[in-house]
Amino acid sequence: MALNDDKREAVLQAALILFSDRGFHGVAVPEIAARAGVGAGTIYRHFESKEAIVNALYQRWKGSLSATLMGEFPFTKPARAQVEHVVDRLFDFAKKQPQALKFLEAHHHAPYLDVQSKALEARLTEPVRAFFEQHGRVTRKAQPELLFGILWGGVMGVVRASWEGYLALDHVVIRQTKEAIWDALRRSES
């Protein structure tokens, strides 16, 4: 059984690299098999289809990202500290798991995600909605999805710039990003 688990894991690791670099439609199952060092038949013993592979990866890494963002979450701290926690954790994930984050970004809301993957995404967005509703007196008056889009898009824009070599994810860039995101999210004093 351990050998089968090793082969399944090899398939998932190979698929993660290929899907994050070339996208779902740019990768064929035989390419995954070749990179994993297994036969194509081995893949089909573990996964029903290429869609099943991408969904297994999506669920694994979306769960990992969620655990990273929510780990030691400062629920009792002010809204700004909570936003900064999410930004710090997202940058940490980007540094430690760049392939996984590239994969998640490339396959977010893809039509080939199954019911379980879509349900996982929906469960993970509920705390976001609750956060912005709870902190409505200190954050801008806007839809929670809009505010989260500003937060997520701000961080991911900086992460992408680092992937392309335009920025280094050092403490100065991270601090400036946190300040800019908080400025964009907070309710103005006027």
N, C-alpha and C positions, 0 to 999 in steps of 0.2 A: 504494500500500500504506500509506503514512503516513496518508492520509486515513481509511482503514478502521481503522487502529490508533487514530487520534484519536476516531473514533466509538465504538469498543469501550471506550476509556477513559472517554469521556463517559457511556456507559451504566453502567459500573461505579461512577463517582463519584456519579451520580444515584441508583443503587440503594443505595449505601452510606448516603447520607443518609436516603432513604426507609425502608429496612429498619431502620436504627438508631433512627429516630424512631417508626415505626409497626409494626414487626415484619413478618415474612414474610407472614403471612396478611392483614395490613392494607394491602397494596400490590398493585396490579394492573399488569401489564406495560404497558398504555397510559400509566399514570401515570409509569412509569420513562422511557418514550419521550418523553413531553412534557417532563419535567424535563431530560432529556439533549438535547433539541432535535433528535431524530431520529424517523423514522417507526417504527411498531411492527414493520414488516417488516425494518428494519435490525437490530433486536434479534435477530430470529430468524435472520439471516445470521451472527451472531456467537455466539449461544447457542441451544441446543436448547429451553430452557424456563426458566421462572423459577427452578426448582431449580438449573439449571446456572449461573445468574447468582449465586445465593447461595453456591453451592459455590466458584465462582471467587473471590469476595470472601473467603470463609472461609479458603481456602487461602492467599491472598495475605497477609491480615492475621495469620493464626495464624503463618505463617512469619516475618513481620516482627516480631511480638511475641517469638517464640522467639529470633530473632537479637538483639533488644534485650536480652533477659534474659541470654543467654549471652555477649554481647560482653564481652571483657576479663574474663571470669569469674575470680575469684581462687581457683583450684583449690588452691593451696598454703597458703592462709590458713585460720585456724580457722573452725569452723562458724558462729559468730556473724557474722563478716565476710562469709561467703558468703550467709547469710540477709539481712543488711543490703544486700548488693549487689542481690539479687533485689528487695527492697522498693524500693530507690532506683530501679532500672531500671523497675519497674512504675509507680511514680509518674511517672517521666519520660515513659513511653509514654502514660500517662493525660493528661498535660499537652499533649504534642505531637500525639497522635492520639485525641482524645476520641471522635470519631464511630466510629472503628475499634474502640475498646475497647467502646463501647456495643453495637456490632454483634456483636462476639465474645461478649459476655456474654448478649445476647438470643438467640443462635443456638447456644450451646454445647449439645451433645448433642441437637440437634433431629432429629426423625425424617426430615427431608428432606435431611440431610447424606449425601453419597454415600460409597462405599467409600474413596476417596482421602482425603476429609476426615476420616473416622473413623480411618483409618490414621495420618494426620498427628497427630491428637490422641494416639493411643496411643504413637507414637514420642516425642512431647514429654513424656509423663508418665514415661517410663522413667528419665531422669536424676533426677527427683524421688524416685522409689523408691530409686535408688542412693544419693542424698545422705543420706536418712534412715537407710538401712541402714548406710552407712559411718560416720555420726556417731551411732550408737545409744547410745554411752556418754555423750554430752553432751546429747542430746535426750531428751524424755520417751519412755517405753516405750509406744508406741502404733503402730497401723498407719500406714505412710507416707502413705496416702491421707488419713487423719484429720489428721495433722500438716500436710500440704500444704493441706488444707481450712481449717485455722486460719490459716495464713499468707495464702493467697489471699483467704479471706473477710474477714480483718481489713483487708487493704489495700483490697479492693473496697468494703467498707462505708464506709471513709473517703472513697474516691473518689466513691462515690454521694452521700455527704453534701456533698461539694464541688460536685457537679453540681447539687444541690438548693439550694445557697446557704447551707448550715449551717456549713461549714468552708472555710477557705482552705488550699490545699495549699502552705503556706509551710514554711520550714525547721524551725520549732518543731513543727508538726503532724507533719511527716515524722519528725523525731527521736523524738517521743513515740510514734508508731506503731511505729517500729523497736524501741524499748525494750519496748513492750507485747507485741509479737509475739514477741520473743526470750524475754521472761518466760513467755509461754504455751507456748513450744516447749522451753525448756531443762529438763533434768532438775533436780529440786529438790535442794538441798544435804543434806536430811535423810536 
